[in-house]
Amino acid sequence: MLEIKISEKKQGIKKESIEKKTLKSLAEELKERLAKESEEGFEAEIIRKKTKPVEDLSDEEIEEISEKITEREVEEEKKIIKEKIKEETLLPLDDYIKCAVHLGTKVISPHMRKFVYKRRADGLAVINTIFIDQKLREAIDFLNKYNPEQIYLCCKREAGWSAAEKFQDATGIRAFTKKYTPGVTTNLSLNNFFESELTIICDPWIDRNALNDTIKLRKNIISLCDTNNFTKNITKIIPCNNKSGKSVGCILYILARGYCKFNKIPFSAKLEDFTGKLE
């Protein structure tokens, strides 16, 4: 009887010892894991701090690059596009590419990522020209639903002023270039107040006053959007280079031509009237 009690006591001590060891090993394992995670987190934080955000080019630098599209670049881009396109484009591919409508910025926003298909060696994003053409068709169909007096265009970026004025002359659609007064479509007490149903903007950031006024009114918006733009609340997006005068001119020319054709408005302008001379 005494032997049985001693044996049971030994087994109890042994079991307790095993449990202690198990708890100790679990504690040590947890301690090691926490230490490892802390170390990895510290290293990740160092890497994050050392990694510099992408520095984008200025409007002037992009404008300069847009002016230097070579014949070789035109041919290379055409070759890529022709392999994928199934219908005739609104404008010959040569003209699209010479106007640098496909050149984006070094920054690609989550909203615009789907329109980008590659980066150039200098880091600039390249917008798929097929998407540009498709979205232009959609924008023209949408634009054609409205009368000229129901629409206005806003282009505060200087590079697009000339094209915006040409657009106004051709279509009869009011254009704001150098200045847009916030509240001009929402504040009844303003002397220059007017009502509109559709707003066209050339950059959601630069033309944000017009964008915000239109959002307040819950009206529709067509916008030229570059790769660095965010597109929330925009009804129809036209992905394109909106920093270059040639590119903005090209897009506004196509919109004006399509709108005038649908509404039987005489249209005699040439592409270079909107873009300036193309090499």
C-alpha positions in Angstrom: 0.0 0.0 0.0 2.9 2.3 1.0 4.7 1.4 -2.3 1.6 2.3 -4.3 1.3 5.7 -2.6 5.0 6.4 -3.2 4.6 5.4 -6.9 1.6 7.7 -7.3 3.5 10.5 -5.7 6.5 10.1 -8.1 4.1 10.0 -11.0 2.5 13.2 -9.8 5.9 15.0 -9.4 7.0 13.7 -12.9 3.7 15.0 -14.4 4.1 18.3 -12.7 7.7 18.6 -14.0 6.6 17.8 -17.6 3.9 20.5 -17.4 6.4 23.0 -16.1 8.8 22.2 -18.9 6.0 22.4 -21.4 4.9 25.8 -20.1 8.5 26.9 -20.0 9.1 25.9 -23.6 5.9 27.6 -24.7 6.9 30.7 -22.9 10.3 30.7 -24.5 8.9 30.0 -27.9 6.5 32.9 -27.5 9.3 35.1 -26.3 11.5 34.2 -29.2 8.6 34.8 -31.7 7.8 38.2 -30.2 11.5 39.1 -30.4 11.7 38.0 -34.0 8.6 39.9 -35.0 9.9 43.0 -33.2 13.2 42.8 -35.0 11.5 42.3 -38.4 9.1 45.2 -37.6 12.1 47.4 -36.7 13.9 46.4 -39.9 10.7 47.1 -42.0 10.4 50.5 -40.3 14.0 51.3 -41.2 13.4 50.3 -44.8 10.2 52.3 -45.0 12.0 55.4 -43.7 14.9 54.9 -46.1 12.6 54.4 -49.1 11.9 57.7 -50.7 8.5 58.4 -52.3 8.4 58.7 -56.1 9.3 62.2 -57.1 7.1 63.2 -60.0 8.1 65.5 -62.9 6.8 69.1 -63.1 4.3 70.1 -65.7 7.1 71.9 -67.6 9.2 68.7 -67.7 6.4 66.6 -69.0 5.6 69.3 -71.5 9.2 69.2 -72.7 9.2 65.4 -73.0 5.9 65.5 -74.8 7.5 67.8 -77.4 10.3 65.3 -78.1 8.3 62.3 -79.3 10.6 60.7 -81.9 9.6 58.9 -85.1 11.0 55.7 -83.6 8.7 56.0 -80.6 5.7 56.6 -82.9 6.5 53.4 -84.8 7.1 51.3 -81.7 3.9 52.4 -80.1 1.9 51.9 -83.3 3.2 48.4 -83.6 2.1 47.5 -80.1 -1.4 49.1 -80.5 -2.1 47.6 -84.0 -1.6 44.1 -82.6 -4.5 44.6 -80.1 -6.9 47.1 -81.8 -9.9 45.7 -83.7 -11.4 48.9 -85.1 -10.3 52.2 -86.7 -9.4 54.8 -84.1 -11.0 58.3 -83.9 -7.7 59.8 -84.9 -4.8 58.2 -86.8 -2.4 56.5 -84.4 0.4 58.6 -85.6 -1.4 61.7 -84.5 -2.3 60.3 -81.1 1.3 59.4 -80.4 2.8 62.6 -81.8 0.5 64.5 -79.4 1.8 62.4 -76.6 -1.7 61.6 -75.3 -0.3 58.3 -74.0 2.4 59.7 -71.7 1.5 59.7 -68.0 3.5 60.8 -65.0 5.9 58.8 -62.7 3.1 58.5 -60.2 0.2 56.1 -60.8 -2.9 56.4 -58.6 -5.0 53.4 -57.7 -7.8 54.8 -59.7 -5.8 55.1 -62.9 -3.7 51.9 -62.7 -6.1 50.0 -64.9 -5.3 52.3 -67.8 -1.5 51.9 -67.6 0.2 49.1 -69.4 3.9 49.8 -68.9 6.6 52.2 -67.7 9.2 53.8 -69.9 12.9 53.7 -69.1 12.7 57.2 -67.6 9.9 56.0 -65.2 7.0 57.7 -66.9 3.8 55.6 -67.0 2.4 54.8 -70.5 -1.4 54.9 -70.9 -2.9 52.3 -73.3 -4.0 54.3 -76.4 -6.8 51.8 -77.0 -8.4 52.8 -73.7 -8.0 56.5 -74.6 -9.8 56.0 -77.8 -12.6 53.9 -76.2 -13.1 56.4 -73.4 -13.2 59.3 -75.9 -16.0 57.5 -77.8 -18.0 57.1 -74.5 -17.4 60.7 -73.6 -18.6 62.0 -77.0 -21.8 59.9 -76.8 -22.4 61.3 -73.3 -21.6 64.9 -74.3 -24.1 64.6 -77.2 -27.0 64.3 -74.8 -26.7 68.0 -73.8 -27.2 71.4 -75.4 -24.2 73.8 -75.5 -25.9 76.1 -72.9 -26.1 73.2 -70.4 -22.4 72.5 -70.5 -19.2 74.4 -69.4 -15.5 73.6 -69.7 -12.9 74.5 -67.1 -9.2 74.4 -67.9 -7.0 76.4 -65.4 -3.7 74.9 -66.6 -2.1 77.4 -68.9 -0.9 74.8 -71.4 -4.6 74.1 -72.3 -5.9 77.7 -72.6 -5.6 78.0 -76.3 -7.3 74.6 -77.0 -10.1 75.5 -74.5 -10.8 78.7 -76.3 -10.8 76.9 -79.7 -13.3 74.4 -78.2 -15.6 77.2 -77.1 -15.4 78.9 -80.5 -16.2 75.6 -82.3 -19.0 74.2 -80.1 -20.6 77.3 -78.4 -19.8 75.7 -75.0 -18.7 78.2 -72.4 -15.0 77.8 -71.4 -13.3 79.0 -68.2 -9.5 79.3 -68.5 -7.5 81.7 -66.4 -10.1 82.0 -63.6 -13.1 80.0 -62.4 -15.1 81.7 -59.6 -16.0 79.1 -56.9 -19.8 79.0 -56.4 -20.6 80.4 -59.8 -23.0 77.5 -60.4 -24.1 77.1 -56.8 -24.5 80.6 -55.3 -27.6 82.4 -56.5 -26.4 85.7 -55.1 -23.4 85.9 -57.5 -23.8 88.3 -60.4 -22.3 85.8 -62.8 -24.3 82.8 -61.5 -25.5 80.3 -64.1 -27.0 76.8 -64.2 -25.4 73.8 -65.9 -26.0 70.1 -66.3 -22.6 68.9 -67.3 -19.1 70.0 -66.4 -15.9 69.2 -68.4 -12.7 69.6 -66.6 -9.1 69.1 -67.8 -7.6 68.0 -64.4 -9.5 67.0 -61.3 -6.9 68.6 -59.0 -6.2 71.9 -60.9 -9.9 72.3 -61.7 -11.1 71.2 -58.3 -13.2 74.3 -57.6 -15.4 73.4 -60.7 -15.3 69.7 -59.7 -16.5 70.5 -56.1 -19.3 72.8 -57.3 -20.6 70.1 -59.7 -20.4 67.5 -56.9 -22.5 69.7 -54.6 -25.1 69.9 -57.4 -25.0 66.2 -58.1 -24.5 66.9 -61.8 -22.3 64.9 -64.3 -18.6 65.4 -64.9 -16.4 64.5 -67.8 -12.7 64.8 -66.9 -9.3 64.4 -68.6 -7.4 62.3 -66.1 -3.6 61.7 -66.0 -2.0 58.7 -64.2 -1.5 60.7 -61.0 -5.2 61.8 -60.7 -7.9 60.5 -58.4 -11.2 60.0 -60.2 -13.8 59.9 -57.4 -17.2 61.4 -58.4 -16.2 61.7 -62.0 -18.9 60.4 -64.4 -16.8 59.8 -67.5 -13.0 59.5 -67.4 -10.8 60.2 -70.4 -7.4 58.8 -69.5 -4.7 60.9 -71.1 -1.7 63.2 -70.6 -3.4 66.4 -69.2 -0.1 68.3 -68.6 0.8 68.9 -72.3 -0.8 71.5 -74.5 -0.6 69.2 -77.5 -2.3 66.4 -75.7 -5.1 68.5 -74.2 -5.6 70.1 -77.6 -5.8 66.7 -79.2 -8.5 65.5 -76.8 -10.5 68.7 -77.0 -10.3 68.6 -80.8 -11.8 65.1 -80.9 -14.5 66.0 -78.4 -15.4 69.2 -80.3 -15.4 67.4 -83.7 -17.7 64.6 -82.4 -20.0 67.1 -80.7 -20.3 69.3 -83.8 -20.9 66.4 -86.1 -23.7 65.0 -84.0 -25.4 68.4 -83.6 -24.8 69.4 -87.2 -22.7 72.4 -86.2 -20.3 73.4 -89.0 -16.7 72.3 -88.0 -13.8 73.3 -90.2 -11.0 73.2 -87.6 -7.9 71.1 -88.1 -6.1 69.2 -85.4 -3.1 71.6 -85.4 -5.5 74.5 -84.7 -6.0 72.9 -81.3 -2.5 71.4 -80.7 -0.2 73.8 -82.5 2.2 72.5 -85.1 3.0 68.8 -85.0 6.5 67.6 -86.1 
